[in-house]
């Protein structure tokens, strides 16, 4: 998978991969990533 850095998608990826993120943050980040994947890949 291509590494995304910067912007909304990169932030979402960092949120998901960091262990310190709350469940709420993680689900929001997952939604952003999913939406991006559907549109761009």
N, C-alpha and C positions, 0 to 999 in steps of 0.2 A: 504494500500500500504506500502511496506517495505520502511523504511527510508534509503536513501542512503547518506552516508557521506564520504567525501574525494574523491580524484580522479576527473576525468573529469565530470562524471555524477553528483556527489555531488555538484560540482561547478555550473553546469548548473541548477540544482534544486534551489540553492541559488539565482542565477541570476534571475530566473523566479519568485521566491517568494518575492524578494526584490522590493520595490516600486521605488527605485532610479535608476533602470536599464533603459537604453534607449531601444527604440523599436528594434533597430538593435541588441543589445545584447540579448534581449529577444527572438527574432526569431532564432538567432543562438543557444541559449540555448535550445529552444524547439526542434530544429532539432536534437541536440545531444541526448536529452532525448528520443525522438521518435525512433531514430535509436537504442538506447540501449534497449528500450522496445521490439522492433521488434526482436532483436537478443536474448535477454536473458529471456523474460517472456512469 
